[in-house]
Amino acid sequence: MGDTDLAPAVRTYRVAARIARNAITSSGLPLGTRGGMLVSHHFPVDGEYVIKPKLWRNTVDVVRGTETPHDLEISLDGAQLTLHALRRA
C-alpha cells in the first residue's frame, strides 16, 4: 500500500514547553497518564518504522523526572508497543 518509491524521512515531535511534565492530562491519553503527549502521524506505506523517544536530561546526564520511578509507554492505535521502566541510574 502507498508509494514505495518514497525516500526515508525523519519526523520530530516535541512536547510544548508550556505544558507541565507532571500535569495530569486527558487529551486522548490513557487514564492515569501524567505528562506525555499524543501524536497523530500518517504512515505513508505499510512497513517497519523506528520510534526513538528522546527524554530531556539535565547537566549531569540524568533523565529529568526519574527522581521517582516512572514508566514510558509507546502505543500505536491504542495497543502498547513497548513499556520502559525509567529509574535513576
C-alpha distances in whole Angstrom, upper triangle without the diagonal:
4,7,8,11,12,15,16,17,20,20,24,25,29,31,33,37,38,37,39,38,39,39,38,35,33,30,28,29,30,34,36,34,36,35,31,28,25,22,19,16,13,10,8,6,6,9,13,15,19,21,24,27,30,33,36,39,42,45,45,42,42,39,40,40,41,45,44,41,37,34,31,28,24,22,18,18,22,22,24,22,25,29,31,35,36,40,43,43
4,6,9,9,12,13,15,18,18,22,23,27,29,31,35,37,35,38,36,39,38,37,34,33,30,27,29,30,34,36,34,36,34,30,27,24,21,18,15,11,9,6,5,7,10,14,15,18,20,23,26,29,32,35,38,41,43,44,41,41,38,39,40,40,44,43,41,37,34,31,28,24,23,19,19,23,23,25,23,26,30,32,35,36,40,42,43
4,5,6,10,12,13,17,18,22,23,27,30,32,35,37,37,39,38,40,40,39,36,35,32,30,31,33,37,39,36,37,35,32,29,26,23,20,16,13,11,7,7,10,12,15,15,19,21,24,26,29,32,35,38,41,43,44,41,41,38,40,41,41,45,45,42,39,36,32,30,26,25,22,22,26,26,27,25,28,31,33,37,38,41,43,44
4,5,8,10,13,16,18,22,24,28,31,33,36,38,37,40,38,40,41,40,37,36,33,31,32,34,37,39,36,38,36,32,29,27,24,21,18,15,12,9,7,9,10,13,14,17,20,23,26,28,32,34,37,40,42,43,39,40,37,39,40,41,44,44,42,38,35,32,29,26,25,22,23,26,26,27,24,27,30,32,36,37,40,42,42
4,6,9,12,16,18,22,24,28,31,33,36,39,38,41,39,42,42,42,39,38,35,33,34,36,40,41,38,40,37,33,31,29,25,23,19,16,14,11,10,13,13,15,16,18,21,24,27,29,32,35,37,41,42,43,40,41,38,40,41,42,46,46,43,40,37,33,32,28,27,24,25,29,29,30,27,29,33,34,37,38,41,43,43
4,7,9,12,14,18,21,24,28,30,32,35,35,37,36,38,39,38,35,35,32,30,31,33,37,38,35,36,34,30,27,25,22,20,16,14,11,9,9,12,12,14,14,16,18,21,24,25,29,31,34,37,39,40,37,38,35,37,38,39,43,43,40,37,34,31,29,25,25,22,23,27,27,27,25,27,30,31,35,35,39,40,40
4,6,10,13,16,20,23,26,29,31,34,34,36,34,37,38,38,35,35,32,31,31,34,37,38,35,36,33,29,27,25,22,21,17,15,13,11,11,14,13,14,13,15,17,19,22,23,27,29,31,35,36,37,34,35,33,35,36,37,41,41,39,36,33,30,28,25,25,23,24,28,27,28,25,26,29,30,34,34,37,38,38
4,7,10,14,17,20,24,26,29,31,31,33,31,34,35,35,33,33,30,29,28,31,34,35,32,32,30,26,24,23,19,19,15,14,11,11,11,13,12,11,10,11,13,15,18,20,23,26,28,31,33,34,30,31,29,31,33,33,37,37,35,32,30,26,25,21,22,20,22,25,25,24,22,23,26,26,30,30,33,34,34
4,7,10,13,17,20,22,25,28,27,30,28,31,32,32,30,30,27,26,26,29,32,33,29,30,27,24,21,20,17,16,13,12,11,11,12,14,13,13,10,11,12,13,16,17,21,23,25,29,30,32,28,29,27,28,30,31,35,35,33,30,28,24,23,20,20,19,21,24,24,24,21,22,25,25,28,28,31,33,33
4,7,10,13,17,19,21,25,24,26,25,28,28,29,27,28,25,24,24,26,30,30,27,27,24,20,18,18,15,15,12,13,12,13,14,16,15,14,10,10,10,10,13,14,17,19,22,25,27,28,25,26,23,25,26,27,31,32,30,27,25,21,21,17,19,18,20,23,23,22,19,20,22,22,26,25,28,29,29
4,7,10,14,16,18,21,21,23,22,25,25,26,24,24,22,21,21,24,27,27,24,24,21,17,15,14,11,12,9,11,11,13,15,17,16,15,11,11,10,10,12,13,16,18,21,24,26,28,24,25,22,23,25,26,30,30,28,25,23,20,19,16,17,16,18,21,21,21,19,19,21,22,25,24,27,28,29
4,7,10,13,15,18,18,20,18,22,22,23,21,22,20,20,19,22,25,25,22,21,18,15,13,13,10,12,11,13,14,16,18,20,19,17,14,12,10,10,9,10,13,14,17,20,23,24,21,22,19,19,21,23,26,27,26,23,21,17,17,15,17,16,19,20,21,20,19,19,20,20,23,21,25,25,27
4,7,9,12,15,14,17,15,19,19,20,17,19,16,17,16,19,22,22,18,18,15,12,9,10,8,10,10,13,14,17,20,21,20,19,15,14,11,11,9,10,12,13,17,20,22,24,21,21,18,18,19,21,25,25,24,21,19,16,16,14,15,15,17,18,20,19,18,18,19,19,21,20,23,25,26
4,6,8,11,11,13,12,16,16,18,16,18,16,17,16,19,21,21,17,16,12,10,8,10,10,13,13,17,18,21,23,25,24,22,18,17,13,12,10,10,10,11,14,17,20,22,19,19,16,15,17,19,22,23,22,19,19,15,16,15,17,18,19,20,22,20,20,19,20,19,21,19,22,23,25
4,6,9,7,10,9,12,12,14,12,15,13,15,14,17,19,18,15,13,9,8,6,9,10,13,15,18,20,23,26,27,26,24,21,19,15,14,11,11,10,11,14,17,20,22,20,19,15,14,15,18,20,21,20,17,17,14,15,15,17,18,20,19,21,20,20,20,19,19,20,18,21,22,24
4,5,6,9,10,13,13,15,13,15,14,16,16,19,21,20,16,15,11,10,9,12,12,15,17,20,23,26,28,30,29,28,24,22,19,18,15,14,14,13,16,18,21,23,22,21,18,16,16,20,22,23,23,20,20,18,19,18,20,21,22,22,24,23,24,23,23,22,23,21,24,24,27
4,6,8,9,12,12,15,15,18,17,19,18,21,22,21,18,15,12,12,12,15,16,19,21,24,26,29,32,33,32,30,27,25,21,20,16,15,13,12,15,15,18,21,20,19,16,14,15,19,20,21,22,20,21,19,20,21,22,24,26,25,27,26,26,25,24,23,24,21,23,23,26
4,6,9,12,11,14,13,16,15,19,18,21,22,20,17,15,12,13,13,15,17,20,22,26,28,31,34,35,35,33,29,28,24,23,19,18,16,15,18,18,21,24,23,22,19,16,16,20,21,22,23,21,22,20,22,22,24,25,26,26,28,27,28,27,26,25,25,23,25,25,28
4,6,9,7,10,10,13,12,15,15,17,18,17,14,11,8,9,10,13,15,18,21,24,27,30,32,33,33,31,28,26,22,21,18,17,15,14,17,18,21,23,22,20,17,15,14,18,19,20,20,18,19,17,19,19,21,23,24,23,25,24,25,24,23,22,22,20,22,23,26
4,5,5,9,10,13,14,17,15,17,17,15,13,9,7,10,11,15,17,21,23,27,29,32,35,35,34,32,29,27,23,22,18,17,14,13,16,16,20,22,21,18,16,12,11,15,16,16,18,16,17,16,18,20,21,24,25,23,25,24,25,24,22,21,21,18,20,20,24
4,6,9,10,13,14,16,14,16,16,14,11,7,5,7,10,13,16,20,22,26,27,31,33,33,32,30,27,24,20,19,15,14,11,11,13,14,18,19,18,16,12,9,8,12,13,13,14,12,14,13,15,17,19,21,23,21,23,21,22,20,18,17,17,15,16,17,20
4,6,9,13,14,16,14,15,14,11,9,5,5,9,12,15,18,22,24,28,30,33,35,35,34,32,29,26,23,21,17,17,14,14,16,16,20,21,20,17,14,11,8,12,12,12,13,11,13,13,15,18,20,22,24,22,23,21,23,21,18,18,17,15,16,17,20
4,6,10,12,14,12,14,13,11,9,6,5,9,11,14,17,21,24,27,29,33,35,35,35,32,29,28,24,23,19,19,17,16,19,20,23,24,23,21,17,14,12,15,16,15,16,14,15,15,17,19,20,22,23,21,23,22,24,22,20,20,19,18,19,21,24
4,7,10,12,10,11,9,7,6,5,6,9,11,13,17,20,23,27,29,32,34,34,34,32,29,28,24,23,20,21,18,19,21,23,26,27,26,23,20,17,14,17,18,16,17,14,15,15,16,18,18,21,21,19,21,20,22,21,19,20,19,18,20,22,26
4,6,8,7,9,8,8,6,6,6,8,9,10,14,16,20,23,25,29,31,31,31,29,27,26,22,22,19,20,18,19,22,24,27,29,27,24,21,18,16,19,20,19,19,16,15,15,15,16,16,18,18,16,19,18,21,20,19,20,20,19,22,24,27
4,6,6,7,7,9,8,9,10,10,10,10,13,15,19,22,25,28,30,30,30,29,27,26,23,23,21,22,21,22,25,27,31,32,30,27,24,22,20,22,24,22,21,18,17,16,16,16,16,17,16,14,17,18,20,21,20,21,22,22,24,27,30
4,6,9,10,12,10,11,11,10,9,8,11,12,16,19,22,25,27,27,28,27,25,24,21,22,20,21,21,22,25,27,31,32,30,28,24,23,21,23,26,24,23,20,19,17,16,16,15,16,15,13,17,17,20,21,20,22,23,23,26,28,31
4,7,9,11,10,12,12,11,9,7,10,11,14,17,20,23,25,24,25,25,22,23,20,21,19,21,21,23,26,29,33,34,31,29,25,24,22,24,26,25,23,20,18,16,14,14,12,13,11,10,13,14,17,18,18,20,22,23,26,28,31
4,7,8,6,9,9,8,8,7,10,12,15,18,20,24,25,25,25,24,22,21,18,19,17,19,18,20,24,26,30,31,28,26,22,21,19,21,23,21,19,16,14,13,11,11,10,12,11,9,12,12,15,15,15,17,18,19,22,25,28
4,6,6,9,11,10,11,10,13,15,18,21,22,26,27,26,26,25,23,22,19,20,18,21,20,22,25,27,31,32,29,26,23,22,19,20,23,20,18,15,13,12,10,12,10,12,12,9,11,11,14,15,14,16,17,18,21,24,27
4,6,9,12,12,13,13,17,18,22,24,26,30,31,30,30,28,27,26,23,23,21,23,22,24,26,28,32,32,30,27,24,22,20,21,22,20,18,15,14,14,13,15,14,16,16,12,14,14,17,17,16,18,18,19,22,25,28
4,6,10,11,13,14,18,20,23,26,28,32,33,32,31,29,27,26,23,23,20,22,20,22,24,26,30,30,28,24,21,20,16,17,19,16,15,12,12,13,12,15,15,18,18,15,16,15,18,17,15,16,16,17,19,22,25
4,6,7,10,11,15,17,20,24,25,29,30,29,29,27,25,23,20,20,17,18,17,18,21,23,27,27,25,22,18,17,14,16,17,15,14,11,10,10,10,12,13,16,16,14,15,14,16,15,13,14,15,15,17,20,23
4,6,10,12,16,19,22,25,27,30,32,31,31,29,26,24,21,20,16,17,15,16,18,20,24,24,22,19,16,14,11,13,15,13,13,10,10,10,12,14,15,18,19,17,18,17,19,17,15,15,15,14,16,18,21
4,7,10,13,17,19,23,25,28,30,30,29,27,24,22,19,18,14,15,12,13,16,18,22,22,20,18,14,12,10,13,15,14,14,11,11,10,12,13,15,18,19,17,19,17,19,17,15,15,15,14,16,18,21
4,7,10,14,16,20,21,25,26,26,26,24,20,19,15,14,11,12,11,12,16,18,22,23,20,18,14,13,12,14,17,16,15,11,11,9,9,10,12,14,16,15,16,15,16,15,13,14,15,14,17,19,21
4,6,10,13,16,18,22,24,24,24,22,19,18,14,14,11,13,12,14,18,20,24,25,22,21,17,16,15,18,20,20,19,15,14,11,11,10,11,13,14,13,15,15,15,15,15,16,17,17,20,22,24
4,7,10,13,15,19,21,21,21,20,17,17,14,15,13,15,15,17,21,24,27,28,26,24,20,20,19,21,24,23,21,18,16,13,11,10,10,10,11,11,13,13,14,15,16,17,19,19,23,25,27
4,6,10,12,15,18,18,19,18,15,15,12,14,12,15,16,18,22,25,28,29,26,25,22,21,21,23,26,25,24,20,18,15,13,11,10,10,11,12,14,14,15,16,17,18,21,21,25,27,29
4,7,10,13,15,16,17,17,15,16,13,16,15,18,19,22,25,28,31,33,30,29,25,25,25,27,30,29,27,24,21,18,16,13,12,10,10,12,14,15,16,18,19,21,24,24,28,30,32
4,6,9,12,13,14,14,12,13,12,14,15,17,20,22,26,29,32,33,30,29,26,26,26,28,31,31,29,25,22,19,17,13,12,10,11,13,15,16,16,18,20,22,25,25,29,31,32
4,6,9,11,13,14,12,14,14,17,18,20,23,25,29,32,35,36,33,32,29,30,30,31,35,34,32,28,26,22,20,16,15,12,12,15,17,18,17,20,22,24,28,28,32,34,35
4,6,7,9,10,9,12,12,15,17,20,23,26,29,33,35,36,33,32,29,30,31,32,35,35,32,29,26,22,20,16,14,11,12,16,16,17,16,19,22,24,27,28,32,34,35
4,7,9,11,11,14,15,18,20,23,26,29,32,35,38,39,35,35,32,33,34,35,39,38,36,32,29,26,23,20,18,15,15,19,20,21,19,22,25,27,31,32,35,37,38
4,6,9,10,14,15,19,21,24,28,31,33,37,39,40,36,37,34,35,36,36,40,39,37,33,30,26,24,20,18,15,16,20,19,21,19,22,25,27,31,32,36,38,38
4,7,9,13,15,19,21,24,28,31,33,37,40,40,36,36,33,35,35,35,39,38,35,32,28,25,22,19,17,14,14,18,17,19,16,20,23,25,29,31,34,37,37
4,6,10,13,16,19,22,26,29,31,35,37,38,34,34,31,33,33,33,37,36,33,30,27,24,21,17,16,14,15,18,17,18,15,18,21,23,27,29,32,34,35
4,7,10,13,16,19,23,26,28,32,34,34,30,30,28,30,30,30,34,33,30,27,24,21,18,15,15,13,15,18,16,16,13,15,18,20,24,25,29,31,31
4,7,10,13,16,19,23,25,29,31,31,27,27,25,27,27,27,31,31,28,25,22,18,16,13,13,11,14,17,15,15,12,14,17,18,22,23,26,28,29
4,6,10,13,16,19,21,25,27,27,24,24,21,23,24,24,28,28,25,22,19,16,15,12,13,12,16,17,16,15,11,12,15,16,19,20,23,25,25
4,6,10,13,16,19,22,25,25,21,21,18,20,21,21,25,25,22,19,16,13,12,9,10,11,14,16,15,13,10,10,13,13,17,17,20,22,23
4,6,10,13,15,19,21,21,18,18,15,17,18,18,22,22,20,18,15,12,12,10,13,14,17,18,17,15,12,11,13,12,15,15,18,20,20
4,6,10,12,16,19,19,16,15,12,14,15,15,19,19,17,15,13,9,10,9,12,14,17,17,17,15,13,11,12,11,13,12,16,17,18
4,7,9,13,15,16,12,12,10,11,13,14,18,19,17,15,14,11,13,12,16,18,21,21,21,18,16,15,14,13,14,12,15,16,17
4,6,10,13,14,10,10,6,8,10,11,14,15,14,12,12,10,13,13,17,19,22,22,22,19,18,15,14,12,13,10,13,13,14
4,7,10,11,9,8,6,6,9,11,13,15,16,14,15,13,16,17,20,22,25,25,25,22,21,19,18,15,16,12,14,13,15
4,7,8,5,5,4,5,9,10,12,15,15,15,16,15,18,19,23,25,28,28,28,25,24,21,19,16,16,12,13,11,13
4,6,5,6,7,6,10,11,12,15,17,17,19,18,21,23,26,29,32,31,31,28,27,24,23,20,19,15,15,12,13
4,6,7,10,10,14,14,15,18,20,20,22,21,25,26,30,32,35,34,34,31,30,27,26,22,22,18,17,14,15
4,6,9,10,13,13,13,17,18,19,21,21,24,26,30,32,36,35,34,31,30,27,25,21,20,16,15,12,12
4,7,9,12,11,13,16,17,17,18,18,21,22,26,29,32,31,31,28,26,23,21,18,17,14,13,10,10
4,6,9,8,9,12,13,14,15,15,19,21,24,28,31,29,29,26,25,21,19,16,14,11,10,7,8
4,6,6,9,11,11,11,12,12,16,17,21,24,27,26,26,22,22,18,16,13,12,8,9,8,9
4,6,8,10,11,11,13,13,16,18,22,25,27,26,26,23,23,20,18,15,14,10,10,9,12
4,5,7,8,8,11,11,15,17,21,24,26,25,25,22,22,19,16,14,12,9,9,9,12
4,5,6,7,10,11,15,18,21,24,27,25,25,21,22,18,15,12,10,6,6,5,9
4,7,9,13,14,18,21,24,28,30,28,28,25,25,22,18,16,13,10,8,6,10
4,7,10,13,16,20,22,26,28,26,26,22,23,20,16,14,11,9,7,8,11
4,7,10,13,17,20,23,26,23,23,19,20,17,13,11,7,6,5,8,11
4,7,10,13,16,20,22,20,19,16,17,14,10,8,6,5,7,10,13
4,6,10,13,16,19,16,16,12,13,10,7,6,5,6,9,12,14
4,7,10,14,16,14,14,11,11,8,6,5,6,7,11,14,16
4,6,10,13,11,10,7,8,6,4,6,9,10,14,17,19
4,7,10,9,9,6,6,5,6,9,12,13,17,20,21
4,7,6,5,4,5,7,9,12,15,17,20,23,25
4,5,5,7,7,10,12,15,18,20,24,27,28
4,6,8,10,13,15,18,21,23,27,30,32
4,7,9,12,13,17,19,21,25,28,30
4,6,9,11,15,18,20,24,27,29
4,6,7,11,14,16,20,23,25
4,7,10,14,16,20,23,24
4,7,10,13,16,19,20
4,7,10,13,16,18
4,6,9,13,14
4,6,10,11
4,7,9
4,6
4
